[in-house]
Amino acid sequence: MSLINLLIMKKNMENLVSGHNLAFVTASEALRTYWKTDAFSKTVLDKSKLIHRRLREIVRRYPGTEWDVRGRGFIWGIDFGTAEFGPQVCAEAFKRGLIIETSGRNNVLKITPPLITDEQGLNRGLDIVEKCVGNLKLGT
């Protein structure tokens, strides 16, 4: 390997690990603001349980499927086991004002709300997901 290639690699690695100053400042302020006490962590945990429970309820309404709920924290998903269903739910949710996406090979409906989402907002978003899944599954 030439010296020039080594210098380019070194510079690229510096860029990769050096980070972005604005991101560090933002993260530092978020830590100071939201994690002064453990109250924020507790609300995140409670809302995570809410998301998990609501997604399990959606999946349980369709016992003939092999759908699966998985995730933790504020990263959850419904694995439909097929790539056909996730994009349809995303498109229908978008029409109703909710932006969600798929993951994997489009077989997982990914739920990733911001940590600061309040319980009312979470329930409103999950209500939309529930309606979209119900409408598409029932063919209405």
C-alpha positions as CSV (number, residue, x, y, z in Angstrom):
1,M,0.0,0.0,0.0
2,S,1.4,3.4,-0.9
3,L,2.0,6.2,1.5
4,I,-0.7,8.3,-0.1
5,N,-3.2,5.5,0.4
6,L,-2.2,5.3,4.1
7,L,-2.6,9.0,4.5
8,I,-6.0,9.0,2.9
9,M,-7.1,6.1,5.1
10,K,-5.8,7.9,8.2
11,K,-7.6,11.1,7.3
12,N,-10.9,9.2,6.6
13,M,-10.6,7.4,10.0
14,E,-10.0,10.8,11.7
15,N,-13.2,12.0,10.1
16,L,-15.0,8.9,11.1
17,V,-14.2,9.0,14.8
18,S,-13.8,12.7,15.3
19,G,-17.5,13.4,15.3
20,H,-19.4,16.5,14.7
21,N,-19.0,19.4,17.2
22,L,-22.7,20.5,17.0
23,A,-23.8,16.9,17.7
24,F,-21.6,16.7,20.8
25,V,-22.9,20.1,22.1
26,T,-26.5,19.0,21.5
27,A,-25.9,15.6,23.2
28,S,-24.3,17.3,26.2
29,E,-27.2,19.6,26.6
30,A,-29.7,16.8,26.3
31,L,-27.9,14.9,29.0
32,R,-27.9,17.9,31.3
33,T,-31.6,18.7,30.6
34,Y,-33.3,15.3,30.5
35,W,-31.1,13.2,32.7
36,K,-30.6,15.4,35.8
37,T,-32.6,12.9,37.7
38,D,-33.9,9.4,36.8
39,A,-37.4,10.8,36.2
40,F,-36.9,11.0,32.4
41,S,-35.5,7.4,32.3
42,K,-38.6,6.2,34.2
43,T,-41.0,7.9,31.8
44,V,-39.1,6.4,28.9
45,L,-39.4,2.9,30.4
46,D,-43.1,3.4,31.1
47,K,-43.8,4.6,27.6
48,S,-41.7,1.7,26.2
49,K,-44.0,-0.7,28.1
50,L,-47.0,1.1,26.6
51,I,-45.7,0.7,23.0
52,H,-44.9,-3.0,23.6
53,R,-48.3,-3.7,25.1
54,R,-50.2,-1.9,22.3
55,L,-48.3,-3.7,19.6
56,R,-48.9,-7.1,21.3
57,E,-52.6,-6.3,21.4
58,I,-52.6,-5.5,17.7
59,V,-50.8,-8.8,16.9
60,R,-53.1,-10.8,19.1
61,R,-56.2,-9.7,17.1
62,Y,-54.9,-11.8,14.2
63,P,-54.2,-15.3,15.7
64,G,-54.0,-17.0,12.3
65,T,-50.9,-15.0,11.5
66,E,-47.3,-15.6,12.6
67,W,-46.7,-11.9,13.3
68,D,-44.2,-11.1,16.0
69,V,-43.5,-8.1,18.1
70,R,-39.9,-7.3,19.0
71,G,-37.8,-4.4,20.3
72,R,-36.9,-2.5,23.3
73,G,-36.9,1.1,24.5
74,F,-38.3,3.2,21.8
75,I,-37.4,1.0,18.9
76,W,-40.1,-1.6,18.3
77,G,-41.5,-3.4,15.3
78,I,-44.1,-5.8,14.1
79,D,-42.6,-8.6,12.0
80,F,-45.2,-9.6,9.5
81,G,-43.1,-12.4,8.1
82,T,-43.7,-11.1,4.5
83,A,-42.6,-8.0,2.6
84,E,-46.1,-7.4,1.3
85,F,-47.8,-6.0,4.3
86,G,-45.3,-3.5,5.9
87,P,-45.2,-1.0,3.0
88,Q,-49.0,-1.0,2.8
89,V,-49.3,-0.1,6.5
90,C,-46.7,2.6,6.1
91,A,-48.5,4.1,3.1
92,E,-51.9,4.1,4.8
93,A,-50.4,5.5,8.0
94,F,-48.8,8.3,6.0
95,K,-52.2,9.2,4.6
96,R,-53.4,9.6,8.2
97,G,-50.5,11.8,9.2
98,L,-48.1,9.3,10.7
99,I,-44.6,8.7,9.3
100,I,-43.3,5.2,10.0
101,E,-41.1,2.9,7.9
102,T,-40.2,-0.7,7.3
103,S,-37.1,-2.5,8.2
104,G,-35.4,-5.7,7.2
105,R,-36.7,-6.9,3.8
106,N,-39.8,-4.7,4.3
107,N,-41.2,-7.4,6.5
108,V,-41.0,-5.3,9.8
109,L,-43.1,-2.3,10.5
110,K,-40.7,-0.1,12.5
111,I,-42.0,2.1,15.3
112,T,-39.3,4.6,16.5
113,P,-40.9,7.7,18.2
114,P,-38.8,10.4,19.7
115,L,-38.0,9.8,23.4
116,I,-39.8,13.0,24.3
117,T,-43.1,12.0,22.8
118,D,-45.8,12.3,25.4
119,E,-48.2,9.4,26.2
120,Q,-51.1,11.1,24.3
121,G,-49.0,11.4,21.2
122,L,-47.9,7.7,21.5
123,N,-51.4,6.5,21.9
124,R,-52.5,8.7,18.9
125,G,-49.8,7.2,16.7
126,L,-50.5,3.6,17.9
127,D,-54.2,4.1,17.2
128,I,-53.3,5.0,13.6
129,V,-51.1,1.9,13.3
130,E,-53.9,-0.2,14.8
131,K,-56.5,1.2,12.3
132,C,-54.1,0.8,9.3
133,V,-53.3,-2.8,10.2
134,G,-57.0,-3.6,10.8
135,N,-58.1,-2.0,7.5
136,L,-55.5,-3.7,5.5
137,K,-55.9,-7.1,7.1
138,L,-59.6,-7.0,6.8
139,G,-59.4,-5.7,3.2
140,T,-61.5,-2.6,3.9
